[in-house]
Amino acid sequence: MTAKDYGIIVAVLILTFIALRLTQRFIPHHRREPHNDVAGFIFATVSVVFAVPLAFVVVALWTNNDNAHQTTFREANELAGIYWIARQVPLPLGAQLEHQTLEYANTVVDQEWPLLAKHQTSPKATELVYEMRDSVFALKPTSVADQVEYDHAMTHVEALAGERRQRLNQADESLPPLLWAILIGSALVTVAFTFLFGLSSSFAHTVMVMTLAGLVVVSLVVVREMSYPYAGTMKVSPTAFEVFLARLPTPR
């Protein structure tokens, strides 16, 4: 987690502590204690209302992150397919296509990946996709083998463009405001409900409430970190492209 996340957690715990102390001061425990049984029954229902959407959101976000991870590897695989076909293309067009694939991978890693966290893209990377397509179009098959090679190259280029579009679409995915409202609202109600319990020991009451508040806010911070596949501490990394660059022979 980042320093901002820790700041959010500390701020919420401080506010919770202040609110609880005010409740304990103005509504003594002997006035709250007779209602513990009813409050406990309702609290069980309220906590489920918070836990169910939280579990649903975490699973959905984890799935989105995994899908984004798989998309990057499919995109890198298509790029590798273009590179290996380019190795079979005569000079100078083959070398040109090789360097375009390498430049695309480097541009995605160095320029576009930091931009994805801001929901932005690299115009240069987009331009390189067009250049690779133009280079493949420039191939002039003269035999059946050349035609097969040309068809495979076009398939890889179109698949690369498709996987890139998918990756950019996933970079814009986030948790809808309505779900955030449900999570935050149910979290506030869940923690606030614990204020209604009456315990003769203020210290024990405070420890229990603060523990619950800590677990709730940490859960929400984790959801926030997972909200965007390419941002946060759990973001998808450009490993696929780095592997592609590390395992290639020297271009011509």
C-alpha positions as CSV (number, residue, x, y, z in Angstrom):
1,M,0.0,0.0,0.0
2,T,1.1,3.6,-0.6
3,A,1.5,6.4,1.9
4,K,-1.8,7.8,0.8
5,D,-3.5,4.5,1.7
6,Y,-1.9,4.4,5.2
7,G,-3.1,8.0,5.6
8,I,-6.6,7.1,4.8
9,I,-6.5,4.2,7.3
10,V,-5.1,6.4,10.1
11,A,-7.6,9.2,9.4
12,V,-10.6,6.8,9.5
13,L,-9.4,5.2,12.7
14,I,-9.0,8.6,14.4
15,L,-12.4,9.7,13.3
16,T,-13.9,6.4,14.5
17,F,-12.2,6.8,17.9
18,I,-13.5,10.3,18.3
19,A,-17.0,9.4,17.3
20,L,-17.0,6.4,19.7
21,R,-15.7,8.4,22.6
22,L,-18.4,11.0,22.1
23,T,-21.0,8.2,22.0
24,Q,-19.7,6.7,25.2
25,R,-19.7,10.1,26.9
26,F,-23.2,11.3,25.9
27,I,-25.0,7.9,25.9
28,P,-23.6,5.9,28.9
29,H,-23.3,2.2,28.6
30,H,-26.1,1.5,31.1
31,R,-28.6,3.2,28.6
32,R,-27.3,1.1,25.7
33,E,-26.8,-2.2,27.5
34,P,-30.5,-3.3,27.7
35,H,-30.7,-3.2,23.9
36,N,-27.6,-5.4,23.3
37,D,-29.7,-8.5,22.2
38,V,-31.7,-6.6,19.7
39,A,-28.7,-4.6,18.5
40,G,-26.7,-7.9,18.1
41,F,-29.4,-9.5,15.9
42,I,-29.6,-6.4,13.6
43,F,-25.9,-6.1,13.5
44,A,-25.5,-9.6,12.2
45,T,-27.8,-8.7,9.3
46,V,-26.1,-5.4,8.6
47,S,-22.6,-7.0,8.6
48,V,-23.8,-9.5,6.0
49,V,-25.1,-6.6,3.8
50,F,-21.6,-5.3,3.8
51,A,-19.8,-8.6,3.5
52,V,-21.7,-9.9,0.5
53,P,-21.1,-6.9,-1.9
54,L,-17.5,-6.8,-0.7
55,A,-16.9,-10.4,-1.6
56,F,-18.6,-9.9,-4.9
57,V,-16.5,-6.9,-5.8
58,V,-13.2,-8.5,-4.7
59,V,-13.9,-11.6,-6.9
60,A,-14.9,-9.4,-9.9
61,L,-11.9,-7.2,-9.6
62,W,-9.5,-10.1,-9.2
63,T,-11.0,-11.6,-12.3
64,N,-10.6,-8.3,-14.2
65,N,-6.9,-8.1,-13.1
66,D,-6.3,-11.7,-14.2
67,N,-8.0,-11.1,-17.6
68,A,-5.8,-8.0,-18.1
69,H,-2.7,-10.0,-17.2
70,Q,-3.7,-12.6,-19.8
71,T,-4.4,-10.0,-22.4
72,T,-0.8,-8.6,-22.1
73,F,0.6,-12.0,-22.7
74,R,-1.6,-12.6,-25.8
75,E,-0.6,-9.3,-27.2
76,A,3.1,-10.0,-26.6
77,N,2.7,-13.5,-28.2
78,E,1.2,-11.9,-31.4
79,L,4.1,-9.4,-31.4
80,A,6.6,-12.3,-31.2
81,G,4.8,-14.0,-34.1
82,I,5.3,-10.9,-36.2
83,Y,9.0,-10.8,-35.3
84,W,9.7,-14.4,-36.2
85,I,8.0,-14.1,-39.5
86,A,10.0,-10.9,-40.1
87,R,13.1,-12.9,-39.6
88,Q,12.2,-14.9,-42.8
89,V,11.4,-11.8,-44.9
90,P,14.3,-10.7,-47.2
91,L,16.1,-7.4,-46.5
92,P,15.5,-4.6,-46.1
93,L,11.8,-5.1,-45.4
94,G,12.4,-7.9,-43.0
95,A,14.8,-5.9,-40.9
96,Q,12.4,-2.9,-40.9
97,L,9.6,-5.1,-39.6
98,E,11.9,-6.6,-36.9
99,H,12.9,-3.2,-35.6
100,Q,9.3,-2.0,-35.6
101,T,8.3,-4.9,-33.4
102,L,11.2,-4.2,-31.0
103,E,10.4,-0.5,-31.0
104,Y,6.7,-1.2,-30.2
105,A,7.7,-3.4,-27.2
106,N,10.1,-0.8,-25.9
107,T,7.5,1.9,-26.3
108,V,4.8,0.0,-24.5
109,V,7.1,-0.8,-21.6
110,D,8.8,2.6,-21.2
111,Q,6.2,5.0,-22.3
112,E,2.7,3.5,-22.4
113,W,2.7,1.5,-19.3
114,P,3.1,4.5,-16.9
115,L,0.3,6.3,-19.0
116,L,-2.1,3.4,-18.5
117,A,-2.3,4.2,-14.7
118,K,-3.6,7.6,-15.8
119,H,-6.0,6.1,-18.3
120,Q,-3.9,7.4,-21.2
121,T,-2.2,5.8,-24.2
122,S,0.9,6.3,-26.2
123,P,0.2,7.8,-29.7
124,K,3.6,6.4,-30.7
125,A,2.7,2.9,-29.9
126,T,-0.5,3.2,-31.9
127,E,1.4,4.6,-34.8
128,L,3.8,1.7,-34.7
129,V,0.9,-0.8,-35.1
130,Y,-0.1,1.1,-38.3
131,E,3.5,1.0,-39.5
132,M,3.8,-2.8,-38.9
133,R,0.6,-3.3,-40.8
134,D,1.9,-1.2,-43.7
135,S,5.1,-3.2,-43.7
136,V,3.2,-6.4,-43.9
137,F,1.1,-5.0,-46.7
138,A,4.3,-4.2,-48.6
139,L,5.1,-7.9,-48.8
140,K,4.7,-9.2,-52.3
141,P,4.1,-13.0,-52.3
142,T,5.6,-14.7,-55.3
143,S,5.0,-18.3,-54.3
144,V,2.6,-20.5,-52.3
145,A,5.0,-20.5,-49.3
146,D,5.3,-16.7,-49.5
147,Q,1.5,-16.4,-49.6
148,V,1.2,-18.6,-46.4
149,E,3.8,-16.4,-44.7
150,Y,2.0,-13.3,-45.7
151,D,-1.3,-14.6,-44.4
152,H,0.2,-15.6,-41.1
153,A,1.8,-12.1,-40.8
154,M,-1.5,-10.4,-41.4
155,T,-3.2,-12.7,-38.9
156,H,-0.7,-11.7,-36.2
157,V,-0.9,-8.0,-37.0
158,E,-4.7,-8.0,-36.8
159,A,-4.6,-10.1,-33.6
160,L,-2.0,-7.7,-32.1
161,A,-4.2,-4.7,-32.9
162,G,-7.2,-6.5,-31.3
163,E,-5.4,-7.5,-28.1
164,R,-4.0,-3.9,-27.9
165,R,-7.6,-2.5,-28.1
166,Q,-8.6,-5.0,-25.4
167,R,-5.8,-3.9,-23.1
168,L,-6.6,-0.2,-23.6
169,N,-10.3,-0.9,-22.8
170,Q,-9.4,-2.8,-19.7
171,A,-7.2,0.2,-18.6
172,D,-10.5,2.2,-18.4
173,E,-12.4,-0.3,-16.3
174,S,-13.1,0.7,-12.8
175,L,-15.6,0.1,-10.0
176,P,-18.9,1.8,-10.7
177,P,-19.8,4.7,-8.4
178,L,-23.0,2.9,-7.3
179,L,-21.0,0.0,-6.0
180,W,-18.6,2.3,-4.2
181,A,-21.6,4.0,-2.6
182,I,-23.0,0.6,-1.5
183,L,-19.7,-0.5,0.0
184,I,-18.9,2.8,1.8
185,G,-22.5,3.2,3.0
186,S,-22.8,-0.3,4.3
187,A,-19.3,0.0,5.9
188,L,-20.3,3.1,7.8
189,V,-23.5,1.6,9.0
190,T,-21.7,-1.6,10.1
191,V,-19.1,0.3,12.2
192,A,-21.6,2.8,13.5
193,F,-23.9,0.0,14.7
194,T,-21.2,-1.2,17.1
195,F,-21.5,2.1,18.9
196,L,-24.9,1.0,20.1
197,F,-23.6,-1.9,22.2
198,G,-23.3,-1.2,25.9
199,L,-20.3,-2.6,27.7
200,S,-19.3,-1.8,31.3
201,S,-15.7,-1.6,30.1
202,S,-15.2,1.3,27.8
203,F,-11.7,0.0,27.0
204,A,-13.0,-3.4,25.8
205,H,-15.7,-1.7,23.7
206,T,-13.1,0.7,22.2
207,V,-10.8,-2.2,21.3
208,M,-13.5,-4.2,19.6
209,V,-14.9,-1.2,17.6
210,M,-11.4,-0.1,16.5
211,T,-10.5,-3.6,15.4
212,L,-13.6,-3.9,13.3
213,A,-13.1,-0.4,11.9
214,G,-9.5,-1.3,11.0
215,L,-10.6,-4.4,9.1
216,V,-13.3,-2.6,7.3
217,V,-11.2,0.3,6.1
218,V,-8.3,-2.0,5.1
219,S,-10.8,-4.1,3.0
220,L,-12.0,-0.9,1.2
221,V,-8.4,0.2,0.6
222,V,-7.6,-3.2,-0.9
223,V,-10.6,-2.8,-3.2
224,R,-9.4,0.7,-4.2
225,E,-6.0,-0.7,-5.0
226,M,-7.6,-3.4,-7.2
227,S,-10.0,-1.0,-8.9
228,Y,-7.8,-0.3,-11.9
229,P,-5.8,-3.2,-13.5
230,Y,-2.9,-1.0,-14.5
231,A,-2.7,1.1,-11.3
232,G,-2.1,0.6,-7.6
233,T,0.1,-1.8,-5.8
234,M,-1.6,-4.8,-7.4
235,K,-1.3,-3.5,-11.0
236,V,-0.5,-5.7,-14.0
237,S,3.1,-5.3,-15.0
238,P,4.6,-5.4,-18.5
239,T,6.3,-8.7,-17.8
240,A,5.1,-10.2,-21.1
241,F,6.8,-7.5,-23.2
242,E,10.0,-7.7,-21.0
243,V,10.2,-11.4,-21.6
244,F,9.7,-10.9,-25.3
245,L,12.6,-8.3,-25.4
246,A,14.9,-10.5,-23.3
247,R,14.6,-13.7,-25.4
248,L,15.0,-12.4,-28.9
249,P,18.1,-12.9,-31.1
250,T,19.9,-9.8,-32.3
251,P,17.9,-8.1,-35.0
252,R,19.4,-7.7,-38.4
